[in-house]
Structure formats: C-alpha cells, structure tokens
C-alpha cells in the first residue's frame, strides 16, 4: 500500500464509515510505482444499501471534500453503480486494491 494511504488509513476508515461506504478500493497510479507528487488519488466506492439518491449525492460530495482536504491533492471517487464502460472497468481491474470493507 502506498505510504500516503497507509499513513492515513485510520482517518480514511473513519471517513468511509461516516459516509456510509460498504467497500472502497484504490486504483490507478496510487497503486503503482508511477504515483508522484502531481498524481491524483483514485477511489472506487460502494455505498451501503438503502440510501436514497439525494443522500448518496450529499455523502459523495462530503467524502470527496474530506479526502481532498486530508491529502491536499485532487481525488477522484467513482461509484460501483456508475461503472458502465467495459474498457474503463477492464483498466480499473488491473490496479484496484481493496482498502475498506
């Protein structure tokens, strides 16, 4: 696991619990040796069942802001339910690592 993640994993886990995340993964450069000071951090998340769309949207934005502020860099959060493009899914699967759930 990348040091930027491992050194903040307790805070990250608190954020995921508070924002009703069931599972979370890292993917992209943060899981490879290509990660650098200019890289963003990519997350794939699955929300807990039973949330209304508006609630999910609010939780997503709040989680995004919390993670961006924690890392002081750009973060991308993709939800499992939004995955449609088979080419993107194939690329994501190459680097994804479970970090929560």
Biopython code that builds the backbone (N, CA, C, O; Angstrom):
import numpy as np
from Bio.PDB.StructureBuilder import StructureBuilder

atoms = [
    (1, "UNK", "N", (0.846, -1.180, 0.000)),
    (1, "UNK", "CA", (0.000, 0.000, 0.000)),
    (1, "UNK", "C", (0.891, 1.243, 0.000)),
    (1, "UNK", "O", (1.903, 1.301, 0.698)),
    (2, "UNK", "N", (0.500, 2.215, -0.782)),
    (2, "UNK", "CA", (1.248, 3.465, -0.879)),
    (2, "UNK", "C", (1.327, 4.145, 0.482)),
    (2, "UNK", "O", (0.371, 4.114, 1.257)),
    (3, "UNK", "N", (2.475, 4.762, 0.766)),
    (3, "UNK", "CA", (2.700, 5.392, 2.075)),
    (3, "UNK", "C", (1.689, 6.498, 2.376)),
    (3, "UNK", "O", (1.270, 6.650, 3.524)),
    (4, "UNK", "N", (1.294, 7.267, 1.372)),
    (4, "UNK", "CA", (0.328, 8.340, 1.600)),
    (4, "UNK", "C", (-1.007, 7.775, 2.100)),
    (4, "UNK", "O", (-1.731, 8.441, 2.841)),
    (5, "UNK", "N", (-1.320, 6.563, 1.694)),
    (5, "UNK", "CA", (-2.549, 5.905, 2.148)),
    (5, "UNK", "C", (-2.322, 5.247, 3.502)),
    (5, "UNK", "O", (-3.103, 5.457, 4.430)),
    (6, "UNK", "N", (-1.266, 4.457, 3.624)),
    (6, "UNK", "CA", (-1.039, 3.711, 4.871)),
    (6, "UNK", "C", (-0.866, 4.632, 6.068)),
    (6, "UNK", "O", (-1.277, 4.287, 7.176)),
    (7, "UNK", "N", (-0.268, 5.791, 5.862)),
    (7, "UNK", "CA", (-0.070, 6.706, 6.990)),
    (7, "UNK", "C", (-1.354, 7.426, 7.401)),
    (7, "UNK", "O", (-1.403, 8.059, 8.457)),
    (8, "UNK", "N", (-2.379, 7.332, 6.579)),
    (8, "UNK", "CA", (-3.660, 7.984, 6.874)),
    (8, "UNK", "C", (-4.827, 7.006, 6.951)),
    (8, "UNK", "O", (-5.983, 7.429, 6.969)),
    (9, "UNK", "N", (-4.543, 5.705, 6.998)),
    (9, "UNK", "CA", (-5.606, 4.704, 6.874)),
    (9, "UNK", "C", (-6.652, 4.810, 7.982)),
    (9, "UNK", "O", (-7.831, 4.573, 7.723)),
    (10, "UNK", "N", (-6.264, 5.153, 9.189)),
    (10, "UNK", "CA", (-7.250, 5.275, 10.268)),
    (10, "UNK", "C", (-8.247, 6.395, 9.976)),
    (10, "UNK", "O", (-9.450, 6.219, 10.171)),
    (11, "UNK", "N", (-7.764, 7.526, 9.517)),
    (11, "UNK", "CA", (-8.654, 8.643, 9.161)),
    (11, "UNK", "C", (-9.531, 8.271, 7.973)),
    (11, "UNK", "O", (-10.721, 8.584, 7.950)),
    (12, "UNK", "N", (-8.941, 7.605, 6.992)),
    (12, "UNK", "CA", (-9.690, 7.184, 5.810)),
    (12, "UNK", "C", (-10.831, 6.261, 6.219)),
    (12, "UNK", "O", (-11.959, 6.421, 5.753)),
    (13, "UNK", "N", (-10.542, 5.299, 7.085)),
    (13, "UNK", "CA", (-11.576, 4.369, 7.551)),
    (13, "UNK", "C", (-12.698, 5.096, 8.282)),
    (13, "UNK", "O", (-13.867, 4.747, 8.123)),
    (14, "UNK", "N", (-12.357, 6.095, 9.075)),
    (14, "UNK", "CA", (-13.375, 6.895, 9.768)),
    (14, "UNK", "C", (-14.249, 7.614, 8.742)),
    (14, "UNK", "O", (-15.471, 7.651, 8.884)),
    (15, "UNK", "N", (-13.633, 8.181, 7.719)),
    (15, "UNK", "CA", (-14.401, 8.862, 6.668)),
    (15, "UNK", "C", (-15.349, 7.886, 5.974)),
    (15, "UNK", "O", (-16.516, 8.207, 5.753)),
    (16, "UNK", "N", (-14.853, 6.703, 5.632)),
    (16, "UNK", "CA", (-15.698, 5.730, 4.935)),
    (16, "UNK", "C", (-16.881, 5.304, 5.800)),
    (16, "UNK", "O", (-18.002, 5.194, 5.305)),
    (17, "UNK", "N", (-16.644, 5.069, 7.063)),
    (17, "UNK", "CA", (-17.732, 4.686, 7.967)),
    (17, "UNK", "C", (-18.746, 5.822, 8.082)),
    (17, "UNK", "O", (-19.951, 5.588, 7.990)),
    (18, "UNK", "N", (-18.273, 7.032, 8.280)),
    (18, "UNK", "CA", (-19.163, 8.192, 8.451)),
    (18, "UNK", "C", (-19.981, 8.484, 7.194)),
    (18, "UNK", "O", (-21.078, 9.035, 7.280)),
    (19, "UNK", "N", (-19.450, 8.117, 6.033)),
    (19, "UNK", "CA", (-20.129, 8.418, 4.773)),
    (19, "UNK", "C", (-20.831, 7.194, 4.177)),
    (19, "UNK", "O", (-21.158, 7.164, 2.990)),
    (20, "UNK", "N", (-21.053, 6.194, 5.023)),
    (20, "UNK", "CA", (-21.864, 5.016, 4.678)),
    (20, "UNK", "C", (-21.326, 4.240, 3.472)),
    (20, "UNK", "O", (-22.074, 3.840, 2.579)),
    (21, "UNK", "N", (-20.017, 4.044, 3.478)),
    (21, "UNK", "CA", (-19.365, 3.257, 2.434)),
    (21, "UNK", "C", (-19.286, 1.806, 2.897)),
    (21, "UNK", "O", (-18.860, 1.525, 4.017)),
    (22, "UNK", "N", (-19.698, 0.894, 2.031)),
    (22, "UNK", "CA", (-19.619, -0.539, 2.339)),
    (22, "UNK", "C", (-18.249, -1.107, 1.974)),
    (22, "UNK", "O", (-17.653, -1.861, 2.744)),
    (23, "UNK", "N", (-17.759, -0.737, 0.792)),
    (23, "UNK", "CA", (-16.443, -1.184, 0.332)),
    (23, "UNK", "C", (-15.762, -0.037, -0.390)),
    (23, "UNK", "O", (-16.413, 0.799, -1.016)),
    (24, "UNK", "N", (-14.434, -0.011, -0.292)),
    (24, "UNK", "CA", (-13.664, 1.007, -1.008)),
    (24, "UNK", "C", (-12.366, 0.403, -1.526)),
    (24, "UNK", "O", (-11.725, -0.420, -0.872)),
    (25, "UNK", "N", (-12.013, 0.835, -2.704)),
    (25, "UNK", "CA", (-10.797, 0.378, -3.369)),
    (25, "UNK", "C", (-9.984, 1.587, -3.824)),
    (25, "UNK", "O", (-10.531, 2.661, -4.074)),
    (26, "UNK", "N", (-8.703, 1.400, -3.924)),
    (26, "UNK", "CA", (-7.832, 2.329, -4.635)),
    (26, "UNK", "C", (-7.636, 1.769, -6.030)),
    (26, "UNK", "O", (-7.705, 0.557, -6.232)),
    (27, "UNK", "N", (-7.392, 2.644, -6.991)),
    (27, "UNK", "CA", (-6.998, 2.179, -8.318)),
    (27, "UNK", "C", (-6.177, 3.274, -8.989)),
    (27, "UNK", "O", (-6.111, 4.406, -8.509)),
    (28, "UNK", "N", (-5.568, 2.923, -10.084)),
    (28, "UNK", "CA", (-4.771, 3.902, -10.820)),
    (28, "UNK", "C", (-3.356, 4.015, -10.295)),
    (28, "UNK", "O", (-2.822, 3.081, -9.697)),
    (29, "UNK", "N", (-2.753, 5.174, -10.528)),
    (29, "UNK", "CA", (-1.321, 5.347, -10.244)),
    (29, "UNK", "C", (-0.966, 5.185, -8.772)),
    (29, "UNK", "O", (0.158, 4.800, -8.452)),
    (30, "UNK", "N", (-1.902, 5.472, -7.869)),
    (30, "UNK", "CA", (-1.594, 5.350, -6.435)),
    (30, "UNK", "C", (-1.254, 3.905, -6.050)),
    (30, "UNK", "O", (-0.634, 3.671, -5.013)),
    (31, "UNK", "N", (-1.652, 2.955, -6.868)),
    (31, "UNK", "CA", (-1.352, 1.548, -6.583)),
    (31, "UNK", "C", (-0.131, 1.050, -7.362)),
    (31, "UNK", "O", (0.194, -0.137, -7.335)),
    (32, "UNK", "N", (0.535, 1.969, -8.050)),
    (32, "UNK", "CA", (1.695, 1.584, -8.863)),
    (32, "UNK", "C", (2.917, 2.424, -8.492)),
    (32, "UNK", "O", (2.846, 3.310, -7.641)),
    (33, "UNK", "N", (4.020, 2.128, -9.140)),
    (33, "UNK", "CA", (5.234, 2.921, -8.911)),
    (33, "UNK", "C", (5.245, 4.204, -9.744)),
    (33, "UNK", "O", (6.239, 4.931, -9.737)),
    (34, "UNK", "N", (4.170, 4.488, -10.451)),
    (34, "UNK", "CA", (4.058, 5.717, -11.248)),
    (34, "UNK", "C", (3.485, 6.881, -10.443)),
    (34, "UNK", "O", (3.417, 8.003, -10.946)),
    (35, "UNK", "N", (3.075, 6.630, -9.210)),
    (35, "UNK", "CA", (2.499, 7.681, -8.368)),
    (35, "UNK", "C", (3.565, 8.710, -8.033)),
    (35, "UNK", "O", (4.689, 8.351, -7.682)),
    (36, "UNK", "N", (3.215, 10.005, -8.143)),
    (36, "UNK", "CA", (4.169, 11.068, -7.823)),
    (36, "UNK", "C", (3.450, 12.243, -7.165)),
    (36, "UNK", "O", (2.246, 12.180, -6.917)),
    (37, "UNK", "N", (4.187, 13.309, -6.886)),
    (37, "UNK", "CA", (3.628, 14.444, -6.146)),
    (37, "UNK", "C", (2.506, 15.149, -6.902)),
    (37, "UNK", "O", (1.724, 15.881, -6.296)),
    (38, "UNK", "N", (2.414, 14.943, -8.205)),
    (38, "UNK", "CA", (1.367, 15.568, -9.010)),
    (38, "UNK", "C", (0.182, 14.644, -9.283)),
    (38, "UNK", "O", (-0.802, 15.063, -9.893)),
    (39, "UNK", "N", (0.268, 13.405, -8.841)),
    (39, "UNK", "CA", (-0.788, 12.428, -9.107)),
    (39, "UNK", "C", (-2.014, 12.684, -8.251)),
    (39, "UNK", "O", (-1.921, 13.147, -7.114)),
    (40, "UNK", "N", (-3.166, 12.370, -8.828)),
    (40, "UNK", "CA", (-4.378, 12.375, -8.021)),
    (40, "UNK", "C", (-4.513, 11.007, -7.353)),
    (40, "UNK", "O", (-3.719, 10.101, -7.607)),
    (41, "UNK", "N", (-5.513, 10.872, -6.508)),
    (41, "UNK", "CA", (-5.774, 9.591, -5.849)),
    (41, "UNK", "C", (-7.159, 9.138, -6.278)),
    (41, "UNK", "O", (-8.140, 9.861, -6.106)),
    (42, "UNK", "N", (-7.233, 7.937, -6.839)),
    (42, "UNK", "CA", (-8.484, 7.400, -7.363)),
    (42, "UNK", "C", (-9.072, 6.367, -6.411)),
    (42, "UNK", "O", (-8.395, 5.429, -5.989)),
    (43, "UNK", "N", (-10.344, 6.560, -6.085)),
    (43, "UNK", "CA", (-11.080, 5.649, -5.224)),
    (43, "UNK", "C", (-12.282, 5.096, -5.978)),
    (43, "UNK", "O", (-12.921, 5.803, -6.758)),
    (44, "UNK", "N", (-12.576, 3.841, -5.738)),
    (44, "UNK", "CA", (-13.812, 3.207, -6.186)),
    (44, "UNK", "C", (-14.570, 2.835, -4.928)),
    (44, "UNK", "O", (-14.028, 2.144, -4.065)),
    (45, "UNK", "N", (-15.818, 3.281, -4.805)),
    (45, "UNK", "CA", (-16.577, 3.013, -3.587)),
    (45, "UNK", "C", (-17.918, 2.370, -3.900)),
    (45, "UNK", "O", (-18.487, 2.546, -4.977)),
    (46, "UNK", "N", (-18.398, 1.624, -2.926)),
    (46, "UNK", "CA", (-19.750, 1.069, -2.965)),
    (46, "UNK", "C", (-20.454, 1.555, -1.709)),
    (46, "UNK", "O", (-20.008, 1.289, -0.592)),
    (47, "UNK", "N", (-21.560, 2.272, -1.900)),
    (47, "UNK", "CA", (-22.338, 2.746, -0.761)),
    (47, "UNK", "C", (-23.142, 1.605, -0.152)),
    (47, "UNK", "O", (-23.462, 0.623, -0.823)),
    (48, "UNK", "N", (-23.459, 1.749, 1.120)),
    (48, "UNK", "CA", (-24.330, 0.789, 1.786)),
    (48, "UNK", "C", (-25.701, 0.821, 1.125)),
    (48, "UNK", "O", (-26.103, 1.837, 0.559)),
    (49, "UNK", "N", (-26.411, -0.293, 1.201)),
    (49, "UNK", "CA", (-27.736, -0.416, 0.592)),
    (49, "UNK", "C", (-28.752, 0.473, 1.300)),
    (49, "UNK", "O", (-28.589, 0.820, 2.469)),
    (50, "UNK", "N", (-29.799, 0.831, 0.571)),
    (50, "UNK", "CA", (-30.925, 1.532, 1.159)),
    (50, "UNK", "C", (-30.829, 3.043, 1.185)),
    (50, "UNK", "O", (-31.703, 3.705, 1.744)),
    (51, "UNK", "N", (-29.790, 3.603, 0.596)),
    (51, "UNK", "CA", (-29.645, 5.059, 0.579)),
    (51, "UNK", "C", (-30.411, 5.647, -0.602)),
    (51, "UNK", "O", (-30.425, 5.078, -1.694)),
    (52, "UNK", "N", (-31.040, 6.779, -0.372)),
    (52, "UNK", "CA", (-31.742, 7.478, -1.446)),
    (52, "UNK", "C", (-30.716, 8.211, -2.313)),
    (52, "UNK", "O", (-29.644, 8.572, -1.829)),
    (53, "UNK", "N", (-31.038, 8.432, -3.591)),
    (53, "UNK", "CA", (-30.081, 9.092, -4.489)),
    (53, "UNK", "C", (-29.572, 10.439, -3.975)),
    (53, "UNK", "O", (-28.379, 10.725, -4.076)),
    (54, "UNK", "N", (-30.448, 11.254, -3.434)),
    (54, "UNK", "CA", (-30.028, 12.557, -2.924)),
    (54, "UNK", "C", (-29.054, 12.402, -1.756)),
    (54, "UNK", "O", (-28.079, 13.146, -1.645)),
    (55, "UNK", "N", (-29.329, 11.425, -0.889)),
    (55, "UNK", "CA", (-28.439, 11.160, 0.247)),
    (55, "UNK", "C", (-27.070, 10.688, -0.250)),
    (55, "UNK", "O", (-26.037, 11.122, 0.261)),
    (56, "UNK", "N", (-27.067, 9.798, -1.245)),
    (56, "UNK", "CA", (-25.793, 9.337, -1.816)),
    (56, "UNK", "C", (-24.993, 10.498, -2.386)),
    (56, "UNK", "O", (-23.779, 10.581, -2.200)),
    (57, "UNK", "N", (-25.681, 11.385, -3.079)),
    (57, "UNK", "CA", (-25.000, 12.535, -3.667)),
    (57, "UNK", "C", (-24.356, 13.419, -2.616)),
    (57, "UNK", "O", (-23.215, 13.856, -2.770)),
    (58, "UNK", "N", (-25.089, 13.676, -1.556)),
    (58, "UNK", "CA", (-24.549, 14.502, -0.474)),
    (58, "UNK", "C", (-23.368, 13.816, 0.206)),
    (58, "UNK", "O", (-22.351, 14.448, 0.491)),
    (59, "UNK", "N", (-23.513, 12.517, 0.462)),
    (59, "UNK", "CA", (-22.422, 11.759, 1.078)),
    (59, "UNK", "C", (-21.192, 11.736, 0.174)),
    (59, "UNK", "O", (-20.064, 11.861, 0.651)),
    (60, "UNK", "N", (-21.412, 11.575, -1.138)),
    (60, "UNK", "CA", (-20.300, 11.545, -2.095)),
    (60, "UNK", "C", (-19.520, 12.853, -2.039)),
    (60, "UNK", "O", (-18.294, 12.841, -1.928)),
    (61, "UNK", "N", (-20.230, 13.986, -2.114)),
    (61, "UNK", "CA", (-19.551, 15.289, -2.086)),
    (61, "UNK", "C", (-18.806, 15.510, -0.782)),
    (61, "UNK", "O", (-17.672, 15.988, -0.784)),
    (62, "UNK", "N", (-19.436, 15.164, 0.327)),
    (62, "UNK", "CA", (-18.774, 15.343, 1.624)),
    (62, "UNK", "C", (-17.535, 14.457, 1.742)),
    (62, "UNK", "O", (-16.505, 14.894, 2.255)),
    (63, "UNK", "N", (-17.632, 13.216, 1.269)),
    (63, "UNK", "CA", (-16.476, 12.315, 1.279)),
    (63, "UNK", "C", (-15.367, 12.871, 0.380)),
    (63, "UNK", "O", (-14.198, 12.885, 0.765)),
    (64, "UNK", "N", (-15.734, 13.317, -0.793)),
    (64, "UNK", "CA", (-14.760, 13.902, -1.720)),
    (64, "UNK", "C", (-14.004, 15.051, -1.058)),
    (64, "UNK", "O", (-12.775, 15.104, -1.105)),
    (65, "UNK", "N", (-14.741, 15.962, -0.447)),
    (65, "UNK", "CA", (-14.105, 17.116, 0.190)),
    (65, "UNK", "C", (-13.214, 16.696, 1.357)),
    (65, "UNK", "O", (-12.134, 17.255, 1.547)),
    (66, "UNK", "N", (-13.664, 15.715, 2.136)),
    (66, "UNK", "CA", (-12.867, 15.234, 3.273)),
    (66, "UNK", "C", (-11.551, 14.620, 2.810)),
    (66, "UNK", "O", (-10.498, 14.896, 3.383)),
    (67, "UNK", "N", (-11.612, 13.787, 1.772)),
    (67, "UNK", "CA", (-10.400, 13.140, 1.263)),
    (67, "UNK", "C", (-9.473, 14.149, 0.584)),
    (67, "UNK", "O", (-8.255, 14.083, 0.751)),
    (68, "UNK", "N", (-10.040, 15.070, -0.173)),
    (68, "UNK", "CA", (-9.229, 16.104, -0.825)),
    (68, "UNK", "C", (-8.478, 16.937, 0.214)),
    (68, "UNK", "O", (-7.296, 17.238, 0.050)),
    (69, "UNK", "N", (-9.181, 17.300, 1.280)),
    (69, "UNK", "CA", (-8.548, 18.101, 2.328)),
    (69, "UNK", "C", (-7.489, 17.302, 3.091)),
    (69, "UNK", "O", (-6.447, 17.843, 3.458)),
    (70, "UNK", "N", (-7.756, 16.020, 3.327)),
    (70, "UNK", "CA", (-6.797, 15.173, 4.031)),
    (70, "UNK", "C", (-5.489, 15.060, 3.246)),
    (70, "UNK", "O", (-4.406, 15.208, 3.813)),
    (71, "UNK", "N", (-5.591, 14.801, 1.958)),
    (71, "UNK", "CA", (-4.400, 14.565, 1.139)),
    (71, "UNK", "C", (-3.833, 15.835, 0.512)),
    (71, "UNK", "O", (-2.708, 15.841, 0.013)),
    (72, "UNK", "N", (-4.608, 16.891, 0.540)),
    (72, "UNK", "CA", (-4.199, 18.159, -0.070)),
    (72, "UNK", "C", (-3.808, 17.955, -1.535)),
    (72, "UNK", "O", (-2.796, 18.475, -2.006)),
    (73, "UNK", "N", (-4.630, 17.192, -2.229)),
    (73, "UNK", "CA", (-4.436, 16.945, -3.655)),
    (73, "UNK", "C", (-5.769, 16.508, -4.253)),
    (73, "UNK", "O", (-6.725, 16.220, -3.532)),
    (74, "UNK", "N", (-5.816, 16.464, -5.564)),
    (74, "UNK", "CA", (-7.036, 16.070, -6.266)),
    (74, "UNK", "C", (-7.354, 14.603, -5.979)),
    (74, "UNK", "O", (-6.466, 13.750, -5.979)),
    (75, "UNK", "N", (-8.624, 14.329, -5.736)),
    (75, "UNK", "CA", (-9.080, 12.951, -5.597)),
    (75, "UNK", "C", (-10.243, 12.727, -6.558)),
    (75, "UNK", "O", (-11.028, 13.635, -6.831)),
    (76, "UNK", "N", (-10.335, 11.519, -7.056)),
    (76, "UNK", "CA", (-11.467, 11.105, -7.878)),
    (76, "UNK", "C", (-12.158, 9.964, -7.159)),
    (76, "UNK", "O", (-11.510, 9.035, -6.677)),
    (77, "UNK", "N", (-13.477, 10.040, -7.090)),
    (77, "UNK", "CA", (-14.257, 8.973, -6.469)),
    (77, "UNK", "C", (-15.259, 8.469, -7.494)),
    (77, "UNK", "O", (-16.123, 9.217, -7.953)),
    (78, "UNK", "N", (-15.138, 7.206, -7.845)),
    (78, "UNK", "CA", (-16.053, 6.545, -8.762)),
    (78, "UNK", "C", (-16.911, 5.598, -7.936)),
    (78, "UNK", "O", (-16.402, 4.897, -7.061)),
    (79, "UNK", "N", (-18.206, 5.575, -8.210)),
    (79, "UNK", "CA", (-19.078, 4.635, -7.503)),
    (79, "UNK", "C", (-19.237, 3.367, -8.342)),
    (79, "UNK", "O", (-19.265, 3.425, -9.571)),
    (80, "UNK", "N", (-19.338, 2.232, -7.670)),
    (80, "UNK", "CA", (-19.523, 0.966, -8.386)),
    (80, "UNK", "C", (-20.760, 1.013, -9.268)),
    (80, "UNK", "O", (-20.756, 0.492, -10.383)),
    (81, "UNK", "N", (-21.820, 1.639, -8.765)),
    (81, "UNK", "CA", (-23.075, 1.673, -9.520)),
    (81, "UNK", "C", (-22.973, 2.503, -10.800)),
    (81, "UNK", "O", (-23.817, 2.369, -11.686)),
    (82, "UNK", "N", (-21.957, 3.352, -10.911)),
    (82, "UNK", "CA", (-21.806, 4.183, -12.113)),
    (82, "UNK", "C", (-20.945, 3.520, -13.185)),
    (82, "UNK", "O", (-20.848, 4.033, -14.300)),
    (83, "UNK", "N", (-20.328, 2.403, -12.868)),
    (83, "UNK", "CA", (-19.440, 1.740, -13.830)),
    (83, "UNK", "C", (-20.249, 1.121, -14.965)),
    (83, "UNK", "O", (-21.074, 0.236, -14.742)),
    (84, "UNK", "N", (-20.006, 1.592, -16.170)),
    (84, "UNK", "CA", (-20.720, 1.080, -17.347)),
    (84, "UNK", "C", (-19.758, 0.720, -18.481)),
    (84, "UNK", "O", (-19.971, -0.268, -19.185)),
    (85, "UNK", "N", (-18.714, 1.509, -18.657)),
    (85, "UNK", "CA", (-17.798, 1.346, -19.776)),
    (85, "UNK", "C", (-16.909, 0.120, -19.564)),
    (85, "UNK", "O", (-16.107, 0.102, -18.630)),
    (86, "UNK", "N", (-17.035, -0.899, -20.408)),
    (86, "UNK", "CA", (-16.253, -2.126, -20.207)),
    (86, "UNK", "C", (-14.743, -1.913, -20.321)),
    (86, "UNK", "O", (-13.970, -2.626, -19.681)),
    (87, "UNK", "N", (-14.319, -0.947, -21.123)),
    (87, "UNK", "CA", (-12.884, -0.678, -21.265)),
    (87, "UNK", "C", (-12.327, -0.040, -19.996)),
    (87, "UNK", "O", (-11.236, -0.386, -19.543)),
    (88, "UNK", "N", (-13.086, 0.891, -19.430)),
    (88, "UNK", "CA", (-12.668, 1.519, -18.171)),
    (88, "UNK", "C", (-12.642, 0.482, -17.051)),
    (88, "UNK", "O", (-11.709, 0.455, -16.248)),
    (89, "UNK", "N", (-13.658, -0.362, -16.999)),
    (89, "UNK", "CA", (-13.729, -1.402, -15.967)),
    (89, "UNK", "C", (-12.518, -2.327, -16.074)),
    (89, "UNK", "O", (-11.918, -2.691, -15.062)),
    (90, "UNK", "N", (-12.163, -2.704, -17.295)),
    (90, "UNK", "CA", (-11.014, -3.593, -17.501)),
    (90, "UNK", "C", (-9.727, -2.946, -16.996)),
    (90, "UNK", "O", (-8.921, -3.607, -16.340)),
    (91, "UNK", "N", (-9.526, -1.671, -17.290)),
    (91, "UNK", "CA", (-8.334, -0.956, -16.821)),
    (91, "UNK", "C", (-8.338, -0.807, -15.304)),
    (91, "UNK", "O", (-7.308, -0.987, -14.653)),
    (92, "UNK", "N", (-9.486, -0.481, -14.751)),
    (92, "UNK", "CA", (-9.624, -0.325, -13.300)),
    (92, "UNK", "C", (-9.266, -1.632, -12.584)),
    (92, "UNK", "O", (-8.579, -1.622, -11.562)),
    (93, "UNK", "N", (-9.733, -2.735, -13.124)),
    (93, "UNK", "CA", (-9.493, -4.047, -12.513)),
    (93, "UNK", "C", (-8.005, -4.398, -12.447)),
    (93, "UNK", "O", (-7.592, -5.177, -11.588)),
    (94, "UNK", "N", (-7.209, -3.837, -13.334)),
    (94, "UNK", "CA", (-5.775, -4.141, -13.357)),
    (94, "UNK", "C", (-5.047, -3.615, -12.123)),
    (94, "UNK", "O", (-4.045, -4.193, -11.700)),
    (95, "UNK", "N", (-5.544, -2.524, -11.543)),
    (95, "UNK", "CA", (-4.809, -1.894, -10.440)),
    (95, "UNK", "C", (-5.600, -1.811, -9.140)),
    (95, "UNK", "O", (-5.042, -1.395, -8.124)),
    (96, "UNK", "N", (-6.869, -2.186, -9.130)),
    (96, "UNK", "CA", (-7.679, -1.930, -7.934)),
    (96, "UNK", "C", (-7.231, -2.777, -6.745)),
    (96, "UNK", "O", (-6.890, -3.952, -6.878)),
    (97, "UNK", "N", (-7.244, -2.130, -5.572)),
    (97, "UNK", "CA", (-6.859, -2.771, -4.308)),
    (97, "UNK", "C", (-7.893, -2.425, -3.246)),
    (97, "UNK", "O", (-8.190, -1.252, -3.018)),
    (98, "UNK", "N", (-8.435, -3.440, -2.604)),
    (98, "UNK", "CA", (-9.401, -3.231, -1.524)),
    (98, "UNK", "C", (-8.699, -2.586, -0.331)),
    (98, "UNK", "O", (-7.657, -3.065, 0.117)),
    (99, "UNK", "N", (-9.274, -1.497, 0.180)),
    (99, "UNK", "CA", (-8.704, -0.858, 1.374)),
    (99, "UNK", "C", (-9.714, -0.738, 2.507)),
    (99, "UNK", "O", (-9.349, -0.375, 3.625)),
    (100, "UNK", "N", (-10.998, -1.041, 2.225)),
    (100, "UNK", "CA", (-12.025, -0.919, 3.260)),
    (100, "UNK", "C", (-13.182, -1.849, 2.930)),
    (100, "UNK", "O", (-13.633, -1.931, 1.788)),
    (101, "UNK", "N", (-13.651, -2.550, 3.962)),
    (101, "UNK", "CA", (-14.843, -3.379, 3.805)),
    (101, "UNK", "C", (-14.560, -4.837, 3.589)),
    (101, "UNK", "O", (-15.489, -5.631, 3.444)),
]
sb = StructureBuilder()
sb.init_structure("model")
sb.init_model(0)
sb.init_chain("A")
sb.init_seg("    ")
for serial, (resi, resn, name, xyz) in enumerate(atoms, 1):
    if name == "N":
        sb.init_residue(resn, " ", resi, " ")
    sb.init_atom(name, np.array(xyz, "f"), 0.0, 1.0, " ", f" {name:<3s}", serial, name[0])
structure = sb.get_structure()
